[in-house]
Amino acid sequence: MYPKDRVVLNQIARILFLKRDYTGAVKTLERVCLIDPEAIQMHYTAMLCYRGLQDSEKAAREEKLFRRFKAEESSTSITA
């Protein structure tokens, strides 16, 4: 009976991040990725979690994805 809504899952991951349960947050974010692999909030929170886990390689990857999708969202809103 786990939620299937990416917004709810992102909020759960954020709470786990704030509790410093980085591993639990990453597992929740993996579910978000299955729903929406371009979710900006997911990549941002994942970046923070990997930093908390001191996994700089994965943190850098998530930061790159976050910046990429953030730029795409900005350009979409300008052209709309």
C-alpha positions in Angstrom: 0.0 0.0 0.0 2.8 2.3 -0.9 1.9 5.6 -2.6 2.3 5.8 -6.4 2.2 9.6 -6.7 5.5 11.2 -7.4 4.8 14.3 -5.4 3.9 12.2 -2.3 7.0 10.0 -2.8 9.2 13.1 -3.1 7.7 14.4 0.1 8.4 11.1 1.9 12.0 11.1 0.6 12.4 14.7 1.8 11.2 13.7 5.3 13.6 10.8 5.3 16.4 13.1 4.1 15.7 15.5 7.0 15.8 12.6 9.4 19.2 11.7 7.9 17.9 8.4 6.6 19.7 8.9 3.3 19.5 5.3 2.3 15.7 5.2 2.9 15.3 8.4 1.0 17.3 7.1 -2.0 15.1 4.0 -2.1 12.0 6.1 -2.2 13.5 8.3 -4.9 14.1 5.3 -7.0 10.4 4.7 -7.0 9.9 8.3 -8.2 12.3 7.7 -11.0 10.2 4.8 -12.2 7.2 7.2 -12.4 9.0 10.3 -13.8 12.7 10.0 -14.6 12.9 13.8 -15.3 11.5 14.9 -11.9 13.6 17.8 -10.9 12.8 17.6 -7.2 13.8 13.9 -7.2 17.2 14.6 -8.7 17.8 17.5 -6.3 16.9 15.4 -3.2 19.0 12.5 -4.5 22.0 14.8 -5.0 21.7 15.9 -1.3 21.2 12.3 -0.1 24.3 11.1 -2.0 26.3 14.0 -0.5 25.1 12.9 2.9 26.2 9.3 2.1 29.5 10.8 0.9 29.1 9.3 -2.5 30.5 12.2 -4.6 30.3 10.3 -7.9 26.5 9.7 -7.6 26.0 13.2 -6.2 27.7 14.7 -9.2 25.6 12.6 -11.6 22.4 13.7 -9.8 23.5 17.4 -9.9 24.1 17.1 -13.6 20.7 15.7 -14.2 19.0 18.2 -11.9 20.7 21.1 -13.8 19.8 19.6 -17.2 16.1 19.1 -16.4 15.9 22.5 -14.6 17.3 24.2 -17.7 14.8 22.4 -19.9 11.9 23.4 -17.6 13.0 27.0 -17.7 13.2 27.1 -21.5 9.8 25.4 -21.8 8.1 28.0 -19.6 9.7 30.8 -21.7 8.6 29.4 -25.0 5.1 28.5 -23.9 
